[in-house]
Amino acid sequence: MEDKNKKFILWFDQVGIADVASVGGKNASLGEMYTTLVPKGIRVPNGFVITAYAYRYFIEKEGLTSFIKETLKDLDTEDIKNLQKKGKAIREKIIASNVPDEIEKEIAEAYKNLSSAYNMDEADTAVRSSATAEDLPGASFAGEHETYLNVVGEKNILESVKMAMASLWNDRAISYRVDKGFDHFDVALSVGVQKMVRSDKGSSGVMFTIDTESGFKDVVEIDASWGLGEMVVQGKVTPDSYLIFKPTLNQGFRSIVKKSIGSKENKMIYTSTSSVQVHDVTKSVKEIKVAPKERNIFVLNNEEILTLSRWALEIEKHYTEKAGKEMPMDMEWAKDGITGELFIVQARPETVQSEKKHNSITEYKLTTKEEPIVVGIAVGTKIASGKAHIITDVKKLNEFQKGEILVTEITDPDWEPIMKIASAIITEKGGRTSHAAIVSRELGIPAVVGTGDALSKLKTGQMITVDTSSGTSGNVFDGKLEWQEEVHDITSLPDTKTKVCMNIGSPESAFMNSFIPNKGVGLAREEFIIASSIKVHPNALLNFENIKSKVLKDKIEEATLGYENKVDFYVDKLAEGIGQICAAFYPNDVIVRFSDFKTNEYATLLGGEEYEPKEENPMLGWRGASR
């Protein structure tokens, strides 16, 4: 039997989780899924792997080791210019070198066979880096190395493989290894070449079997946007978001407990499908604007959401059994716009929330009440203040000072050296699974993403306060506000004979509050769900077609995006709010109280003034059962 560790090329069906040292975590996982989960009905595109052995063979044969060691002699990762200069020199040297003929020949043959398997002359592929570190526990290389999409033709495959290998020497990767104390030469790079899913004509996104914000383990979280998935992964769009409750999904119910529509302004598509027309693998895809009609509808229908969720549970179950411990998963999915088929294109264990211990809860509270100047999606549950520093050009990263608050459009892995020294992060684009969100969670700093207007509302040098302590909405305030921090040790709470239930106002805080010992929910008020999730008067939705004010009609249209039938919007959002609270405390009882809005409170909802009388004393007026 041939030794896998001495092969240049391995196919997905030849590798699995046991082969991480040879092919890296990403490729090992693709092989694992292709071998064990495709037979169970989960679609995974086929592909092959250029091994870590091939990388080391290339580096040694071309005499690159001594050059790299010499270049890194006086490396200072704290000096951004020094790091950038040295990283660039190494990458350029690798790209300028020739891949040995023996490796080149095997790559060309494998690409030809992959194309034939899909009845194509030249298959469109994704070329993905997959780092491997032998005997280095705790090494995680997610997002550090390059991926190239729509790579077509033998020449472009070879070029992109070389560029992927060079990305082992990206600034962020060098910095990470130094921070972790790893020897640079203990780490190698494997490259996966996988048949692309035509999601450029369809949709794609990411999926977790854990709530990425709270660590609540009983939900599947799906983010979805039009076009290729890099837009979601890189945080360049604010995607649609869906939450699915695992326990009742396993029992056969249609357990979608939340659907949120994202703005999805842009999408990534193929530049061309011809290798003749694509000479530069970094320009094989392009970004275009999404048509308003597509922006205003949900990317996935309910059946697709449920199919992906069932696959997610199957993948989590497999990896949990394999690891012998609970293993929440982080996955990427894609929908082929030509065939309509769904695929899983990547899966790895989730390593941020799943590792956290919920022995204590730190509560952050602002002591003053101010109006926010910028609002977005909250990441984390903390508060921080500092001077804003707007950076829109990666060349100006060296100007950023420790303790400042980074304000930018989006971040990518190149920004990580300065993200590590920021006290908070604010981005204009991206959702809860964007790069900025993932890194800020890992670093334990608050972030507000998908603000849409941070660059125009904030100025460099402005003192600001970032607050992500109040559910899913993140707020940015002008000035340095005061706040309190209180640590609650929940392991020392005594047992009680009385059933201690919780009062839950907002569905957004339910998952986080579920970690506090409880016997369910004694009071969940519909008013809070209506005020926070619906925001429109029920009569304005019932009589939407008869509303004469164009301004009011436009505001309601914006609030109800994704819903042609406005009554369905009210019913769905109320059901989702109640469902999210029930999911958080399942299987304990949740007592929901019907709406007891007073007329003056109903009047504050969109369109409310049209339907509510002005009463002298609303407390004793038209409310409760009398309505």
Secondary structure, DSSP 8 states (H G I E B T S, - for coil): ---GGG-SEEEGGG--GGGHHHHHHHHHHHHHHHHHTGGGT-----EEEE-HHHHHHHHHHTTHHHHHHHHTTT--TTSHHHHHHHHHHHHHHHHHS---HHHHHHHHHHHHHHHHHTT-SS-EEEEEEEEEETT-TT---TTSS-EEEEEESHHHHHHHHHHHHHGGG-HHHHHHHHHHT--GGGEEEEEEEEE---GGGSEEEEEESS-TTT--TTEEEEEEEES-THHHHTT-S--EEEEEEHHHHHTT---EEEEE-----EEEEES-S-TTT---GGGSEEEEE--HHHHTS-SS-HHHHHHHHHHHHHHHHHHHHHHTS---EEEEEEE-TTT--EEEEEEEE--SGGG---SEEEEEEESS----SEEEEEESS-EEEEEEEE---GGGGGG--TT-EEEES---GGGHHHHTT-SEEEESS--TTSHHHHHHHHHT--EEE--S-HHHH--TT-EEEEE--STTEEEEEES---EEEEEEEGGG----SS---EEE--GGGHHHHTTS--S-EEEEEHHHHIIIII-B-HHHHHTGGG---HHHHHHHHHHTTT-SSHHHHHHHHHHHHHHHHHHHHTTS-EEEE-----HHHHTTSBTGGGT----S-GGGSS-GGG-
